[in-house]
């Protein structure tokens, strides 16, 4: 970028004033004197001014002020994907080690042998059922084409609701145990790691083809379209374990329990709407009445600190560590609001 030099401006102004003076004065002598001054200015100051007529300057804009460069630590936090040929993690484990981990972290949803509890996914079995159009059983052993998916998903999203709490050694061990349940690994002491992974061939490895169809067949609505104001964003998990028929409606706002209901819809609903891991359903007054016998304070403490016992499993703060004690208590109060105290 360039900027006009102030010194040149001054010299130009002086020359202009003296020139006008000479023009306005009718005397020849005065005109000659004025011209002499102009010539002196031109001979002494203009060369220096011309040499510095323009000065190059720089402006630092600091980019467009959009975000910032990601740090190595931030990138590492996202770069946890595992594929058949990429990013296989360090660590190792065996099915023998994974059995206890599975009982502690996974069996409450998936059953001790991967058979599935309630409507939770079945992990083992299902061989030969994929051709059954009425009831194919898609398990890790019968359906998944790569064992890397087991490593990736287990470490990224399990155990619910404490995702990414497992070490890579624990993840290798759990993956080995699930493969062992499917007879893909036959020796419970087989050491499963990035090197031995290469020997694992999933039964359905050739069962997938690249789908070139478009993601959607919907067409743009041009007339008689749905009113955007009528569209409601749901805060609950939808369609878990099945399809769109499982869409749940928002609970009606209960006066006096607005905060508790908000926390319930955002954090507690998944387990307490389905009874997952022994969680009392919201409308199961009999079970809540039984739980209330230990006192509301104890229920609050169990919800805040977590619970594991004969009635099931409750992760601390429902698995949402950002909730405050008061928010957790409000959610409990909302759930027991219909129980006689």
SERO-4910 file (N, C-alpha, C, O; in steps of 0.05 Angstrom, whole numbers):
BEGIN
 pado doro    nc1    nc2    nc3   cac1   cac2   cac3    cc1    cc2    cc3    oc1    oc2    oc3
  Unk    A     17    -24      0      0      0      0     18     25      0     40     25     11
  Unk    A      8     47    -13     24     71    -15     10     95     -4    -15     97     -4
  Unk    A     26    115      4     15    139     17     30    164      7     54    163      5
  Unk    A     15    185     -1     27    209    -12     43    223     10     34    226     32
  Unk    A     68    232      3     86    244     22     77    273     30     72    289     12
  Unk    A     76    279     56     67    305     65     86    327     57     78    350     53
  Unk    A    112    320     55    132    341     47    127    351     19    129    374     13
  Unk    A    120    333      1    114    340    -27     89    358    -28     87    377    -44
  Unk    A     70    352    -10     46    369     -9     53    398     -2     43    417    -14
  Unk    A     71    401     18     79    427     27     92    443      5     86    466      0
  Unk    A    111    430     -9    126    444    -31    107    452    -53    110    474    -64
  Unk    A     89    434    -60     70    440    -81     53    464    -74     47    481    -91
  Unk    A     44    465    -48     28    488    -39     43    514    -41     32    534    -49
  Unk    A     69    514    -32     86    538    -33     89    548    -62     86    572    -67
  Unk    A     95    529    -79     99    536   -108     74    548   -119     75    568   -135
  Unk    A     51    537   -112     25    547   -122     19    575   -113     11    592   -128
  Unk    A     24    580    -87     19    607    -75     37    628    -88     28    649    -96
  Unk    A     63    622    -91     82    641   -103     75    646   -132     77    668   -142
  Unk    A     67    625   -146     59    628   -174     35    646   -177     34    663   -195
  Unk    A     15    643   -159     -8    660   -161     -1    688   -154    -13    707   -166
  Unk    A     17    692   -136     26    719   -129     39    733   -153     34    757   -158
  Unk    A     55    718   -167     68    729   -191     48    737   -212     51    758   -225
  Unk    A     27    721   -215      7    727   -235     -9    751   -228    -17    767   -245
  Unk    A    -15    754   -202    -31    777   -194    -16    803   -193    -29    824   -194
  Unk    A     11    803   -192     27    827   -192     34    835   -220     46    819   -235
  Unk    A     27    859   -228     31    867   -255     60    874   -261     68    874   -285
  Unk    A     77    880   -240    105    888   -245    122    866   -255    122    843   -245
  Unk    A    139    873   -276    156    853   -288    178    845   -268    185    821   -266
  Unk    A    189    865   -253    210    859   -234    201    841   -212    214    821   -205
  Unk    A    176    847   -202    165    831   -180    161    802   -191    165    783   -176
  Unk    A    152    800   -215    147    774   -227    173    758   -229    173    734   -224
  Unk    A    195    773   -237    220    759   -240    230    749   -213    241    727   -211
  Unk    A    226    765   -191    235    757   -165    219    733   -155    230    714   -143
  Unk    A    193    734   -161    177    711   -152    185    686   -167    187    664   -155
  Unk    A    191    688   -193    199    665   -208    226    654   -197    230    630   -198
  Unk    A    243    673   -188    269    664   -177    264    647   -152    278    627   -148
  Unk    A    245    656   -135    239    640   -111    229    612   -118    237    592   -106
  Unk    A    211    612   -138    200    586   -147    222    568   -157    222    544   -151
  Unk    A    240    579   -172    262    563   -183    280    552   -161    288    529   -162
  Unk    A    285    569   -140    301    560   -118    288    537   -103    301    517    -97
  Unk    A    262    540    -98    247    518    -85    249    493   -102    254    471    -91
  Unk    A    246    495   -128    246    472   -145    273    458   -145    275    434   -146
  Unk    A    295    475   -145    322    464   -147    332    451   -121    348    433   -122
  Unk    A    322    460    -98    332    451    -73    315    430    -59    325    410    -48
  Unk    A    289    434    -60    271    417    -45    258    395    -61    254    373    -51
  Unk    A    251    401    -86    237    381   -102    252    356   -107    241    334   -107
  Unk    A    279    357   -113    293    332   -117    290    313    -93    286    289    -97
  Unk    A    293    324    -69    291    307    -46    262    297    -42    258    274    -34
  Unk    A    243    315    -49    215    307    -46    208    285    -66    194    266    -60
  Unk    A    219    288    -91    213    268   -111    224    241   -104    213    220   -110
  Unk    A    247    241    -91    260    216    -83    243    200    -63    244    176    -62
  Unk    A    228    216    -47    211    203    -27    181    208    -33    165    212    -14
  Unk    A    175    210    -59    147    217    -66    127    198    -54    106    206    -45
  Unk    A    133    172    -55    115    152    -44    130    135    -24    153    127    -29
  Unk    A    118    129     -2    130    111     18    113     86     20     89     87     23
  Unk    A    126     63     17    112     38     20    107     31     49    126     32     65
  Unk    A     83     26     56     77     19     83     62     -8     84     52    -17     63
  Unk    A     63    -21    106     50    -48    108     29    -47    130     31    -32    150
  Unk    A      8    -62    125    -14    -63    145    -18    -93    152    -21   -110    135
  Unk    A    -19    -98    178    -23   -126    188    -53   -129    194    -64   -115    211
  Unk    A    -66   -147    180    -94   -151    183   -101   -174    202   -124   -176    211
  Unk    A    -82   -191    208    -87   -214    225   -109   -232    214   -126   -242    229
  Unk    A   -109   -235    187   -129   -253    175   -157   -241    176   -160   -217    177
  Unk    A   -176   -258    176   -204   -250    176   -218   -252    204   -242   -250    206
  Unk    A   -202   -258    224   -213   -261    251   -234   -282    253   -254   -279    268
  Unk    A   -231   -304    237   -250   -326    238   -236   -350    251   -219   -363    239
  Unk    A   -244   -355    277   -232   -378    291   -203   -375    296   -192   -352    297
  Unk    A   -189   -397    300   -161   -397    305   -150   -424    296   -164   -443    291
  Unk    A   -123   -425    293   -111   -450    286   -114   -470    309   -110   -464    332
  Unk    A   -122   -495    301   -125   -516    321    -98   -524    332    -78   -527    317
  Unk    A    -96   -528    358    -72   -537    371    -69   -567    366    -88   -581    359
  Unk    A    -45   -577    371    -40   -606    368    -57   -622    388    -67   -644    381
  Unk    A    -61   -611    411    -78   -624    432   -107   -625    423   -120   -646    427
  Unk    A   -117   -604    411   -145   -603    401   -149   -623    378   -169   -637    377
  Unk    A   -129   -624    360   -131   -643    338   -131   -671    348   -146   -688    338
  Unk    A   -114   -677    368   -112   -704    379   -139   -712    391   -146   -736    391
  Unk    A   -153   -693    403   -179   -699    415   -200   -709    395   -217   -724    402
  Unk    A   -197   -699    370   -216   -708    349   -205   -732    333   -221   -747    322
  Unk    A   -179   -734    332   -167   -754    315   -166   -781    329   -144   -791    335
  Unk    A   -189   -792    335   -190   -817    350   -204   -839    333   -209   -861    343
  Unk    A   -209   -833    308   -223   -853    291   -204   -877    286   -180   -874    284
  Unk    A   -217   -900    283   -202   -925    277   -214   -937    253   -239   -942    252
  Unk    A   -198   -943    233   -208   -956    209   -192   -982    204   -172   -986    218
  Unk    A   -200   -998    185   -185  -1023    181   -155  -1019    174   -139  -1036    180
  Unk    A   -148   -996    163   -121   -991    154   -109   -966    166    -87   -958    158
  Unk    A   -122   -954    185   -113   -928    195   -117   -925    225   -139   -931    235
  Unk    A    -97   -915    238    -99   -906    266   -106   -928    286   -119   -923    306
  Unk    A    -97   -952    280   -101   -973    300    -85   -965    325    -61   -960    323
  Unk    A    -98   -965    348    -85   -953    372    -64   -971    385    -64   -995    380
  Unk    A    -48   -959    401    -29   -975    418    -45   -989    440    -69   -982    445
  Unk    A    -33  -1008    453    -47  -1023    474    -54  -1051    465    -49  -1058    441
  Unk    A    -64  -1067    483    -72  -1095    476    -90  -1106    498    -92  -1094    520
  Unk    A   -102  -1128    492   -120  -1140    512   -127  -1168    503   -121  -1177    481
  Unk    A   -140  -1183    521   -149  -1210    516   -178  -1213    523   -189  -1196    537
  Unk    A   -191  -1233    513   -219  -1238    519   -222  -1244    549   -242  -1237    561
  Unk    A   -202  -1258    561   -203  -1264    589   -204  -1238    605   -219  -1236    625
  Unk    A   -188  -1218    597   -189  -1192    611   -215  -1177    606   -225  -1164    623
  Unk    A   -225  -1181    582   -249  -1166    574   -274  -1176    587   -294  -1161    589
  Unk    A   -275  -1201    596   -299  -1212    608   -308  -1196    632   -332  -1189    634
  Unk    A   -290  -1191    650   -297  -1176    674   -305  -1147    667   -324  -1136    679
  Unk    A   -290  -1135    649   -297  -1108    640   -325  -1107    628   -341  -1089    633
  Unk    A   -332  -1128    612   -358  -1129    600   -380  -1132    621   -401  -1119    619
  Unk    A   -376  -1148    641   -395  -1152    662   -400  -1125    677   -423  -1119    684
  Unk    A   -379  -1110    681   -381  -1085    696   -392  -1062    680   -407  -1045    691
  Unk    A   -387  -1061    654   -394  -1037    639   -415  -1042    617   -428  -1023    609
  Unk    A   -418  -1066    608   -434  -1071    584   -458  -1090    588   -479  -1087    575
  Unk    A   -456  -1108    608   -476  -1130    610   -504  -1119    618   -524  -1131    611
  Unk    A   -505  -1096    631   -531  -1086    640   -548  -1079    615   -573  -1080    617
  Unk    A   -536  -1073    593   -551  -1067    568   -550  -1090    548   -570  -1096    536
  Unk    A   -527  -1102    546   -523  -1122    524   -524  -1151    534   -521  -1169    518
  Unk    A   -529  -1155    560   -530  -1182    570   -502  -1194    575   -483  -1185    562
  Unk    A   -500  -1213    593   -474  -1225    600   -460  -1238    576   -436  -1240    576
  Unk    A   -476  -1247    557   -465  -1262    534   -471  -1248    508   -471  -1260    486
  Unk    A   -477  -1222    509   -482  -1207    485   -509  -1212    473   -514  -1205    450
  Unk    A   -528  -1223    489   -554  -1230    479   -573  -1206    478   -594  -1207    466
  Unk    A   -565  -1184    491   -582  -1160    491   -603  -1161    513   -615  -1181    518
  Unk    A   -606  -1138    527   -627  -1136    548   -648  -1117    538   -642  -1094    529
  Unk    A   -673  -1126    539   -695  -1109    529   -692  -1104    500   -689  -1123    484
  Unk    A   -692  -1078    492   -689  -1071    464   -661  -1062    457   -657  -1050    436
  Unk    A   -642  -1067    474   -615  -1060    469   -602  -1079    449   -610  -1102    447
  Unk    A   -582  -1070    433   -571  -1086    412   -559  -1112    421   -546  -1114    441
  Unk    A   -565  -1133    405   -553  -1159    409   -525  -1158    396   -522  -1149    373
  Unk    A   -505  -1168    410   -477  -1166    400   -467  -1192    389   -448  -1192    373
  Unk    A   -479  -1215    397   -468  -1241    390   -490  -1258    377   -513  -1255    382
  Unk    A   -481  -1277    360   -500  -1295    347   -509  -1284    321   -497  -1267    309
  Unk    A   -531  -1295    311   -543  -1286    286   -531  -1297    261   -538  -1289    239
  Unk    A   -513  -1317    264   -502  -1329    240   -523  -1340    221   -541  -1355    230
  Unk    A   -521  -1334    196   -540  -1345    176   -567  -1332    175   -585  -1342    161
  Unk    A   -571  -1311    190   -598  -1299    191   -601  -1275    172   -624  -1265    169
  Unk    A   -580  -1265    160   -582  -1241    144   -599  -1245    119   -609  -1226    108
  Unk    A   -602  -1270    110   -619  -1275     87   -649  -1277     94   -666  -1279     77
  Unk    A   -654  -1277    120   -682  -1278    130   -694  -1250    128   -688  -1232    145
  Unk    A   -711  -1245    108   -722  -1218    104   -741  -1210    127   -745  -1186    130
  Unk    A   -752  -1229    141   -770  -1222    163   -756  -1214    189   -765  -1196    203
  Unk    A   -734  -1228    195   -721  -1223    220   -691  -1229    219   -681  -1248    231
  Unk    A   -676  -1213    204   -647  -1216    204   -636  -1206    230   -645  -1186    241
  Unk    A   -616  -1220    241   -604  -1212    267   -576  -1201    261   -557  -1215    257
  Unk    A   -575  -1174    261   -550  -1161    254   -533  -1157    279   -538  -1138    295
  Unk    A   -513  -1173    283   -496  -1171    306   -467  -1165    297   -462  -1164    273
  Unk    A   -449  -1162    316   -421  -1158    309   -411  -1181    293   -396  -1178    273
  Unk    A   -418  -1206    301   -408  -1229    287   -421  -1235    261   -408  -1245    242
  Unk    A   -447  -1229    258   -461  -1236    234   -461  -1214    213   -465  -1220    189
  Unk    A   -457  -1189    221   -463  -1167    203   -439  -1149    198   -433  -1141    175
  Unk    A   -424  -1142    219   -402  -1122    217   -380  -1133    199   -371  -1155    203
  Unk    A   -370  -1117    180   -350  -1126    162   -321  -1124    172   -303  -1138    163
  Unk    A   -317  -1105    191   -290  -1101    201   -290  -1099    232   -308  -1087    244
  Unk    A   -269  -1111    244   -267  -1109    273   -258  -1082    282   -262  -1075    305
  Unk    A   -247  -1065    264   -239  -1038    272   -264  -1022    280   -261  -1004    297
  Unk    A   -287  -1027    269   -311  -1013    277   -317  -1018    307   -327  -1000    321
  Unk    A   -312  -1042    316   -316  -1049    344   -298  -1033    362   -306  -1023    383
  Unk    A   -273  -1030    354   -254  -1014    369   -262   -985    369   -263   -972    390
  Unk    A   -268   -975    345   -275   -946    343   -299   -939    359   -299   -920    374
  Unk    A   -321   -954    355   -346   -947    368   -345   -951    398   -356   -935    414
  Unk    A   -332   -973    407   -330   -978    436   -315   -956    450   -324   -946    471
  Unk    A   -293   -947    438   -277   -926    451   -290   -899    448   -289   -883    467
  Unk    A   -303   -894    426   -315   -867    421   -341   -863    436   -345   -841    446
  Unk    A   -358   -883    438   -385   -879    448   -393   -896    472   -415   -892    482
  Unk    A   -377   -914    480   -385   -932    502   -367   -929    526   -345   -919    523
  Unk    A   -375   -938    550   -402   -948    556   -422   -924    560   -414   -903    570
  Unk    A   -446   -928    553   -466   -908    557   -471   -906    587   -475   -926    600
  Unk    A   -472   -881    598   -469   -855    585   -441   -843    591   -439   -819    593
  Unk    A   -421   -859    594   -394   -849    601   -375   -854    578   -354   -866    581
  Unk    A   -382   -843    555   -365   -847    530   -337   -837    534   -332   -818    548
  Unk    A   -318   -852    522   -290   -845    522   -277   -846    550   -257   -833    555
  Unk    A   -289   -862    567   -277   -866    594   -259   -891    595   -246   -895    615
  Unk    A   -260   -907    574   -244   -931    573   -216   -926    562   -213   -910    544
  Unk    A   -196   -939    574   -169   -937    563   -168   -954    537   -186   -970    532
  Unk    A   -146   -951    522   -144   -967    498   -139   -996    505   -148  -1014    490
  Unk    A   -126  -1002    527   -123  -1030    535   -150  -1042    541   -156  -1065    533
  Unk    A   -167  -1027    556   -194  -1037    562   -210  -1041    536   -225  -1060    533
  Unk    A   -206  -1023    517   -221  -1025    492   -213  -1050    476   -230  -1064    466
  Unk    A   -186  -1055    474   -177  -1079    461   -188  -1104    475   -196  -1123    461
  Unk    A   -189  -1104    502   -198  -1127    517   -228  -1132    512   -237  -1154    508
  Unk    A   -244  -1110    512   -273  -1113    508   -278  -1122    479   -296  -1139    475
  Unk    A   -263  -1111    460   -267  -1120    432   -260  -1149    429   -274  -1164    415
  Unk    A   -239  -1158    443   -231  -1186    442   -253  -1204    453   -258  -1225    443
  Unk    A   -265  -1195    475   -286  -1211    487   -311  -1213    469   -322  -1235    467
  Unk    A   -318  -1191    457   -341  -1192    438   -335  -1211    414   -353  -1226    406
  Unk    A   -311  -1209    404   -303  -1227    382   -303  -1256    392   -310  -1275    377
  Unk    A   -295  -1260    417   -294  -1287    429   -323  -1298    432   -328  -1322    427
  Unk    A   -342  -1281    439   -370  -1289    441   -381  -1298    414   -399  -1314    413
  Unk    A   -369  -1287    393   -378  -1294    366   -361  -1315    353   -364  -1321    329
  Unk    A   -344  -1328    368   -326  -1350    359   -307  -1340    337   -297  -1357    321
  Unk    A   -302  -1314    335   -283  -1304    316   -255  -1306    327   -236  -1311    313
  Unk    A   -253  -1302    353   -229  -1309    368   -235  -1333    385   -255  -1333    400
  Unk    A   -220  -1354    382   -226  -1379    395   -212  -1383    421   -221  -1398    439
  Unk    A   -189  -1369    425   -173  -1372    449   -177  -1347    466   -171  -1325    458
  Unk    A   -186  -1351    491   -192  -1328    508   -166  -1314    516   -167  -1291    526
  Unk    A   -143  -1326    513   -117  -1314    519   -103  -1302    494    -81  -1293    496
  Unk    A   -118  -1302    472   -107  -1290    447   -102  -1260    452   -120  -1246    461
  Unk    A    -78  -1251    447    -71  -1223    452    -80  -1206    428    -69  -1209    406
  Unk    A    -99  -1189    432   -110  -1173    411    -97  -1146    411    -99  -1131    431
  Unk    A    -83  -1139    389    -70  -1113    387    -68  -1106    358    -79  -1119    340
  Unk    A    -53  -1084    352    -52  -1074    325    -39  -1094    306    -46  -1095    282
  Unk    A    -21  -1111    316     -8  -1131    299    -26  -1155    294    -29  -1163    271
  Unk    A    -37  -1166    316    -54  -1189    313    -81  -1183    299    -95  -1201    289
  Unk    A    -88  -1157    299   -113  -1149    286   -113  -1158    256   -134  -1164    245
  Unk    A    -89  -1158    244    -87  -1165    216    -96  -1194    210   -102  -1201    187
  Unk    A    -97  -1211    231   -105  -1239    227   -135  -1243    230   -145  -1265    224
  Unk    A   -150  -1222    238   -179  -1224    242   -194  -1219    216   -191  -1198    204
  Unk    A   -210  -1239    208   -227  -1236    184   -256  -1239    193   -263  -1261    203
  Unk    A   -272  -1219    190   -300  -1220    198   -316  -1236    178   -311  -1235    154
  Unk    A   -336  -1252    188   -352  -1269    170   -365  -1254    148   -369  -1265    126
  Unk    A   -373  -1229    152   -388  -1214    132   -371  -1193    118   -382  -1173    108
  Unk    A   -345  -1198    116   -327  -1178    104   -334  -1172     75   -329  -1150     65
  Unk    A   -346  -1191     61   -353  -1187     33   -382  -1181     29   -392  -1181      6
  Unk    A   -396  -1175     51   -425  -1171     49   -433  -1142     43   -457  -1137     42
  Unk    A   -414  -1124     40   -421  -1096     35   -410  -1087      8   -389  -1095     -1
  Unk    A   -426  -1070     -5   -417  -1057    -30   -421  -1027    -28   -438  -1018    -12
  Unk    A   -407  -1012    -44   -409   -983    -43   -436   -975    -54   -444   -983    -76
  Unk    A   -451   -959    -39   -477   -950    -47   -475   -923    -61   -467   -903    -50
  Unk    A   -481   -923    -87   -479   -899   -103   -505   -884   -106   -507   -864   -121
  Unk    A   -525   -893    -91   -551   -879    -93   -550   -852    -78   -533   -849    -60
  Unk    A   -566   -833    -86   -566   -807    -72   -575   -810    -43   -589   -829    -36
  Unk    A   -566   -791    -26   -573   -793      3   -603   -789      8   -613   -800     28
  Unk    A   -617   -775     -9   -645   -770     -5   -659   -769    -32   -648   -761    -52
  Unk    A   -684   -776    -32   -701   -775    -56   -722   -753    -53   -739   -750    -71
  Unk    A   -720   -737    -32   -740   -716    -28   -736   -694    -49   -714   -689    -58
  Unk    A   -757   -681    -56   -756   -658    -74   -764   -633    -59   -778   -634    -39
  Unk    A   -754   -611    -69   -759   -585    -55   -788   -578    -56   -802   -581    -77
  Unk    A   -798   -569    -34   -827   -561    -32   -829   -533    -44   -816   -514    -35
  Unk    A   -847   -530    -63   -851   -504    -76   -878   -492    -70   -881   -467    -73
  Unk    A   -897   -507    -60   -923   -496    -53   -936   -514    -32   -930   -537    -30
  Unk    A   -954   -502    -17   -969   -517      4   -949   -530     23   -954   -553     31
  Unk    A   -927   -517     30   -906   -529     47   -914   -527     76   -931   -512     84
  Unk    A   -901   -544     92   -907   -544    121   -897   -518    133   -876   -508    127
  Unk    A   -913   -508    151   -906   -483    165   -882   -488    183   -884   -505    201
  Unk    A   -860   -474    179   -836   -478    196   -842   -475    226   -829   -488    242
  Unk    A   -862   -459    233   -868   -455    261   -880   -479    274   -880   -482    298
  Unk    A   -890   -498    257   -903   -522    268   -882   -544    273   -889   -565    284
  Unk    A   -857   -539    265   -836   -559    268   -824   -556    296   -815   -535    303
  Unk    A   -824   -578    311   -813   -577    339   -788   -594    340   -788   -617    331
  Unk    A   -767   -583    351   -742   -598    355   -744   -614    381   -750   -603    402
  Unk    A   -740   -640    379   -742   -658    402   -715   -659    417   -694   -659    404
  Unk    A   -717   -660    443   -693   -661    459   -686   -689    467   -664   -694    478
  Unk    A   -704   -708    463   -699   -736    471   -686   -751    448   -688   -744    425
  Unk    A   -672   -773    455   -661   -791    435   -684   -805    421   -702   -816    433
  Unk    A   -683   -805    394   -706   -815    379   -698   -841    364   -676   -844    355
  Unk    A   -717   -859    362   -714   -882    345   -693   -901    354   -683   -916    338
  Unk    A   -686   -902    380   -665   -919    389   -673   -948    386   -694   -957    397
  Unk    A   -657   -964    372   -662   -992    370   -682  -1000    350   -686  -1024    345
  Unk    A   -696   -981    337   -716   -989    317   -717   -967    296   -698   -962    282
  Unk    A   -741   -955    294   -744   -936    272   -760   -912    281   -762   -906    304
  Unk    A   -771   -898    261   -785   -873    266   -810   -877    284   -820   -858    295
  Unk    A   -819   -902    285   -843   -906    302   -838   -902    331   -857   -900    347
  Unk    A   -812   -900    338   -805   -896    367   -803   -867    374   -794   -861    397
  Unk    A   -810   -848    357   -808   -820    363   -824   -814    388   -848   -822    390
  Unk    A   -812   -801    407   -826   -795    432   -834   -766    433   -820   -749    421
  Unk    A   -856   -760    446   -865   -732    448   -853   -719    473   -846   -733    492
  Unk    A   -851   -693    471   -842   -678    495   -862   -681    517   -886   -681    513
  Unk    A   -852   -683    542   -870   -683    564   -882   -656    568   -869   -636    563
  Unk    A   -907   -655    577   -920   -629    582   -906   -615    605   -898   -628    625
  Unk    A   -904   -589    603   -891   -574    624   -907   -576    650   -931   -571    651
  Unk    A   -893   -583    671   -906   -586    698   -899   -561    715   -876   -557    720
  Unk    A   -919   -547    722   -914   -522    737   -901   -529    764   -909   -547    778
  Unk    A   -880   -513    770   -865   -518    795   -841   -536    791   -824   -538    809
  Unk    A   -840   -550    768   -818   -569    763   -805   -563    736   -795   -581    723
  Unk    A   -805   -538    728   -794   -530    701   -765   -538    698   -757   -550    678
  Unk    A   -748   -532    719   -719   -539    717   -715   -569    717   -700   -580    700
  Unk    A   -729   -583    735   -726   -612    737   -735   -625    711   -722   -645    703
  Unk    A   -756   -615    700   -766   -627    675   -747   -623    652   -743   -640    635
  Unk    A   -734   -599    651   -714   -593    630   -691   -612    633   -681   -623    612
  Unk    A   -681   -617    657   -659   -635    661   -667   -664    654   -652   -679    642
  Unk    A   -691   -671    661   -701   -698    655   -702   -703    625   -693   -723    615
  Unk    A   -713   -683    610   -715   -686    581   -688   -688    568   -685   -702    548
  Unk    A   -669   -673    579   -643   -672    566   -623   -694    574   -605   -701    559
  Unk    A   -627   -705    598   -607   -724    609   -619   -750    618   -608   -772    613
  Unk    A   -641   -749    633   -651   -773    647   -670   -790    631   -674   -814    636
  Unk    A   -682   -778    611   -705   -790    597   -698   -817    584   -714   -835    584
  Unk    A   -674   -819    573   -666   -843    558   -669   -868    575   -680   -888    566
  Unk    A   -659   -867    599   -661   -890    617   -688   -892    631   -699   -914    633
  Unk    A   -699   -870    640   -723   -871    656   -749   -873    640   -770   -878    651
  Unk    A   -747   -869    614   -770   -874    596   -771   -904    588   -792   -914    581
  Unk    A   -747   -917    588   -746   -944    578   -741   -965    599   -744   -989    595
  Unk    A   -733   -956    624   -726   -975    645   -698   -987    641   -692  -1007    653
  Unk    A   -681   -974    626   -654   -983    620   -638   -985    646   -638   -967    663
  Unk    A   -623  -1007    649   -605  -1012    672   -619  -1010    698   -607  -1003    719
  Unk    A   -645  -1018    699   -660  -1018    724   -671   -992    732   -681   -989    754
  Unk    A   -670   -971    714   -680   -945    721   -711   -946    723   -724   -955    705
  Unk    A   -722   -936    745   -752   -935    747   -764   -917    726   -755   -895    722
  Unk    A   -784   -927    712   -797   -910    692   -812   -888    706   -820   -890    729
  Unk    A   -815   -866    691   -826   -842    702   -854   -847    714   -861   -835    735
  Unk    A   -870   -863    701   -897   -868    710   -901   -892    728   -923   -901    734
  Unk    A   -878   -905    736   -879   -929    753   -881   -920    782   -861   -922    797
  Unk    A   -904   -912    790   -908   -901    817   -901   -921    839   -890   -914    860
  Unk    A   -907   -947    834   -902   -968    854   -872   -970    860   -864   -971    883
  Unk    A   -856   -970    839   -827   -972    843   -816   -947    856   -799   -949    874
  Unk    A   -826   -924    847   -816   -899    859   -824   -898    889   -809   -888    905
  Unk    A   -848   -907    895   -857   -907    923   -838   -925    940   -832   -918    963
  Unk    A   -830   -947    929   -811   -965    943   -784   -951    947   -772   -953    968
  Unk    A   -775   -937    926   -749   -923    928   -750   -900    948   -731   -895    962
  Unk    A   -774   -888    950   -777   -865    968   -775   -873    998   -771   -856   1015
  Unk    A   -778   -898   1003   -777   -907   1031   -749   -902   1044   -747   -900   1068
  Unk    A   -729   -900   1027   -702   -894   1037   -698   -864   1042   -677   -856   1052
  Unk    A   -718   -849   1034   -716   -820   1038   -707   -805   1014   -691   -814    998
  Unk    A   -718   -781   1011   -712   -764    988   -683   -756    987   -670   -754    966
  Unk    A   -671   -752   1011   -643   -744   1013   -625   -766   1001   -606   -760    987
  Unk    A   -632   -791   1008   -616   -813    997   -619   -815    967   -599   -822    953
  Unk    A   -643   -811    956   -647   -811    927   -630   -789    914   -618   -793    893
  Unk    A   -630   -766    926   -613   -744    916   -584   -752    916   -570   -748    896
  Unk    A   -574   -764    937   -546   -772    939   -539   -793    918   -518   -792    906
  Unk    A   -557   -813    915   -552   -833    895   -550   -822    866   -534   -830    850
  Unk    A   -568   -802    861   -568   -790    834   -543   -773    830   -532   -772    808
  Unk    A   -533   -760    851   -509   -743    849   -484   -760    847   -466   -755    831
  Unk    A   -482   -780    865   -457   -795    868   -457   -821    852   -436   -834    849
  Unk    A   -480   -830    842   -482   -855    827   -490   -878    845   -487   -876    870
  Unk    A   -501   -899    833   -510   -922    848   -506   -947    832   -509   -948    808
  Unk    A   -498   -968    846   -495   -995    834   -503  -1015    855   -489  -1017    876
  Unk    A   -524  -1030    850   -533  -1049    870   -554  -1067    859   -556  -1072    835
  Unk    A   -571  -1078    877   -590  -1098    869   -612  -1087    850   -625  -1102    836
  Unk    A   -616  -1061    850   -637  -1049    834   -627  -1039    807   -643  -1030    790
  Unk    A   -601  -1041    802   -590  -1033    776   -566  -1014    779   -552  -1015    799
  Unk    A   -562   -998    759   -539   -981    757   -548   -952    751   -565   -948    734
  Unk    A   -537   -933    766   -542   -905    761   -516   -890    760   -502   -888    780
  Unk    A   -508   -880    736   -483   -865    735   -485   -839    749   -507   -827    750
  Unk    A   -463   -829    761   -464   -803    774   -476   -781    756   -467   -778    733
  Unk    A   -495   -766    767   -508   -744    752   -520   -753    726   -520   -737    706
  Unk    A   -528   -778    725   -540   -788    700   -521   -789    677   -530   -790    654
  Unk    A   -495   -788    683   -475   -788    661   -468   -760    651   -451   -758    633
  Unk    A   -481   -740    661   -476   -712    652   -461   -698    675   -474   -686    692
  Unk    A   -435   -698    673   -419   -687    695   -421   -657    698   -413   -645    718
  Unk    A   -434   -643    678   -436   -614    679   -460   -605    696   -462   -581    703
  Unk    A   -477   -624    704   -500   -616    721   -491   -610    749   -474   -623    760
  Unk    A   -504   -589    760   -498   -582    788   -515   -600    806   -533   -613    798
  Unk    A   -508   -599    832   -524   -615    852   -553   -606    851   -571   -623    852
  Unk    A   -558   -580    849   -585   -570    850   -601   -579    826   -625   -585    827
  Unk    A   -588   -581    803   -601   -590    778   -608   -619    780   -630   -627    772
  Unk    A   -590   -635    791   -596   -664    795   -619   -668    814   -637   -684    809
  Unk    A   -618   -653    836   -640   -655    856   -667   -647    843   -688   -659    849
  Unk    A   -666   -626    827   -691   -617    814   -702   -639    795   -726   -643    794
  Unk    A   -684   -653    781   -693   -675    764   -706   -698    780   -726   -709    772
  Unk    A   -694   -705    803   -705   -725    820   -732   -717    831   -751   -733    831
  Unk    A   -734   -692    840   -760   -682    850   -781   -683    829   -804   -689    835
  Unk    A   -774   -678    804   -793   -680    782   -803   -709    779   -827   -714    774
  Unk    A   -784   -728    780   -791   -756    776   -809   -768    798   -825   -786    794
  Unk    A   -806   -757    823   -821   -768    845   -845   -750    853   -856   -754    874
  Unk    A   -851   -732    836   -872   -712    843   -899   -724    849   -915   -713    864
  Unk    A   -904   -748    836   -930   -760    840   -931   -781    862   -951   -794    867
  Unk    A   -908   -785    875   -906   -804    897   -915   -791    923   -906   -769    929
  Unk    A   -932   -805    938   -940   -794    964   -917   -794    982   -903   -814    985
  Unk    A   -913   -772    995   -890   -769   1014   -899   -771   1042   -883   -769   1061
***
